[in-house]
């Protein structure tokens, strides 16, 4: 699904600012493949339930918010990934990350479609430069002192066909402001 996609991050301090993670080709392919598999885990063979604000889905279900408007900055980043600023230090510090996403843009007969997989970013996903970060290679552990991040093999929500799909409202709202959808669903 996500072939040759770029890996993007949403800044925690400014969710309208999207940044591109610079990764080597093998890492890019691995992350895109992993996110594709995570989309399948989230929705394939499961029943779609329209979000109503109170229903907690079972393992064989997922929730969907219809007519979800994906922010224009995310669409533009997927349309033109090389036009997106790279994630790098600003004022000696890396900006905090709110979410990581990959996506694809499909244009047919003058109509645009987007498919985007999102993973919320948690503080424990930062690899700190404090302490000892040990990595195993060549039958021994070696210490790495560079800053890094960890991307898991799961996603928290998936956007396709004008819908936001997720299994946990709690996690989805950590990526997007869903307060209006919650109020609307519970009224």
C-alpha positions as CSV (number, residue, x, y, z in Angstrom):
1,X,0.0,0.0,0.0
2,X,2.6,2.6,1.0
3,X,5.2,2.2,-1.6
4,X,8.0,4.7,-1.6
5,X,6.3,6.9,1.0
6,X,8.1,9.5,3.0
7,X,8.0,9.4,6.8
8,X,6.6,12.6,8.3
9,X,6.2,14.0,11.8
10,X,3.7,16.4,13.2
11,X,5.2,18.8,15.7
12,X,3.9,18.8,19.2
13,X,4.2,22.5,19.7
14,X,2.6,23.4,16.3
15,X,0.4,20.6,14.8
16,X,0.1,22.6,11.6
17,X,3.8,22.1,11.0
18,X,4.9,18.9,9.3
19,X,8.5,17.8,9.1
20,X,10.1,15.0,7.0
21,X,12.3,12.4,8.6
22,X,15.5,11.8,6.6
23,X,16.0,8.1,6.4
24,X,18.0,5.7,4.2
25,X,16.2,3.8,1.5
26,X,16.1,0.5,3.4
27,X,14.7,2.1,6.5
28,X,12.1,4.0,4.4
29,X,11.0,0.7,2.7
30,X,10.8,-1.1,6.1
31,X,8.7,1.6,7.8
32,X,6.4,1.9,4.8
33,X,5.9,-1.9,4.7
34,X,5.3,-2.0,8.5
35,X,2.7,0.7,8.4
36,X,1.0,-1.0,5.5
37,X,0.8,-4.2,7.6
38,X,-0.4,-2.2,10.6
39,X,-3.3,-0.8,8.5
40,X,-4.4,-4.3,7.6
41,X,-4.2,-5.2,11.3
42,X,-6.4,-2.3,12.2
43,X,-9.2,-2.7,9.6
44,X,-8.9,-5.9,7.5
45,X,-11.7,-8.4,8.3
46,X,-13.1,-6.2,11.0
47,X,-16.6,-4.6,11.2
48,X,-16.8,-0.8,10.8
49,X,-18.8,0.9,13.5
50,X,-19.7,4.6,13.2
51,X,-18.3,6.6,16.1
52,X,-21.0,7.5,18.6
53,X,-18.9,8.7,21.5
54,X,-19.7,5.8,23.9
55,X,-19.1,2.5,22.1
56,X,-15.8,0.7,22.8
57,X,-15.0,-1.6,19.9
58,X,-14.3,-5.3,20.3
59,X,-11.1,-6.8,18.8
60,X,-13.0,-7.6,15.6
61,X,-14.3,-4.0,15.1
62,X,-13.0,-0.5,14.5
63,X,-14.5,2.9,14.8
64,X,-15.0,5.4,11.9
65,X,-15.6,9.1,11.8
66,X,-17.3,10.0,8.4
67,X,-16.5,13.2,6.6
68,X,-13.3,13.8,8.5
69,X,-11.3,16.7,7.0
70,X,-7.6,15.9,6.8
71,X,-5.6,19.1,7.5
72,X,-4.2,20.7,4.3
73,X,-0.6,20.6,5.6
74,X,-0.8,16.8,5.8
75,X,-2.2,16.6,2.3
76,X,0.5,19.0,0.9
77,X,3.3,17.0,2.7
78,X,2.0,13.8,1.0
79,X,1.6,15.5,-2.4
80,X,5.1,17.0,-2.3
81,X,7.3,15.3,0.3
82,X,10.6,16.8,-1.0
83,X,9.1,20.3,-0.3
84,X,8.8,19.5,3.4
85,X,11.4,20.7,5.8
86,X,13.6,18.0,7.3
87,X,13.3,17.2,11.0
88,X,16.5,18.7,12.6
89,X,17.7,20.6,15.6
90,X,16.4,24.1,16.2
91,X,18.2,26.2,18.7
92,X,20.3,23.2,19.8
93,X,17.2,20.9,20.4
94,X,15.1,18.6,18.3
95,X,11.4,19.7,18.2
96,X,9.0,17.5,20.1
97,X,7.0,15.1,18.0
98,X,3.2,14.6,18.3
99,X,2.7,11.9,15.7
100,X,4.4,10.1,12.9
101,X,2.7,9.3,9.6
102,X,3.1,7.9,6.1
103,X,0.7,8.3,3.3
104,X,-0.1,8.1,-0.4
105,X,-1.8,10.4,-2.8
106,X,-3.8,9.1,-5.7
107,X,-5.2,11.3,-8.4
108,X,-7.6,10.0,-11.0
109,X,-9.9,11.9,-13.3
110,X,-9.2,15.1,-11.5
111,X,-10.1,13.6,-8.1
112,X,-7.6,13.3,-5.2
113,X,-7.6,10.6,-2.7
114,X,-5.4,10.2,0.3
115,X,-4.6,7.2,2.4
116,X,-2.6,8.0,5.6
117,X,-1.5,5.9,8.6
118,X,-0.8,7.7,11.9
119,X,1.1,6.7,15.0
120,X,0.9,8.9,18.1
121,X,4.4,9.6,19.5
122,X,5.0,8.9,23.2
123,X,7.8,10.3,25.2
124,X,9.3,6.9,25.8
125,X,9.9,6.6,22.0
126,X,12.7,9.1,22.3
127,X,16.1,7.5,22.6
128,X,17.8,9.7,25.1
129,X,21.5,10.7,25.0
130,X,21.6,10.3,28.7
131,X,22.6,7.0,30.2
132,X,23.9,4.1,28.1
133,X,22.0,3.1,25.0
134,X,23.3,-0.3,24.2
135,X,22.9,-1.9,20.7
136,X,23.8,-5.5,19.9
137,X,26.0,-6.1,16.8
138,X,28.7,-8.6,16.0
139,X,28.0,-10.7,19.1
140,X,28.6,-7.8,21.5
141,X,26.8,-4.7,22.8
142,X,28.1,-1.3,21.8
143,X,27.2,2.1,23.3
144,X,25.5,4.7,21.1
145,X,25.4,8.3,22.3
146,X,23.4,9.9,19.5
147,X,19.9,11.2,19.8
148,X,17.3,8.9,18.2
149,X,13.6,7.9,18.1
150,X,11.8,4.6,18.1
151,X,8.9,3.9,15.7
152,X,6.7,1.0,16.7
153,X,5.0,-1.5,14.4
154,X,1.5,-0.3,15.2
155,X,-0.7,2.6,14.1
156,X,-3.3,4.4,16.0
157,X,-5.5,5.6,13.2
158,X,-5.9,5.4,9.4
159,X,-7.5,8.0,7.0
160,X,-9.1,6.7,3.8
161,X,-12.2,7.5,1.8
162,X,-12.9,10.7,3.8
163,X,-13.0,8.7,7.1
164,X,-10.8,8.5,10.1
165,X,-10.6,4.9,11.3
166,X,-9.3,3.8,14.7
167,X,-9.8,1.3,17.5
168,X,-9.2,3.7,20.4
169,X,-10.7,7.2,20.6
170,X,-8.3,8.0,23.5
171,X,-5.3,7.4,21.2
172,X,-6.8,9.0,18.1
173,X,-7.5,12.2,20.0
174,X,-3.9,12.4,21.0
175,X,-3.2,13.0,17.3
176,X,-6.2,15.0,16.2
177,X,-8.6,17.4,17.9
178,X,-11.7,15.3,17.9
179,X,-13.7,17.3,20.5
180,X,-16.3,18.5,17.9
181,X,-16.9,14.9,16.7
182,X,-17.3,13.7,20.3
183,X,-19.8,16.5,21.1
184,X,-21.7,15.8,17.9
185,X,-21.8,12.1,18.5
186,X,-23.0,12.3,22.1
187,X,-25.7,15.0,21.4
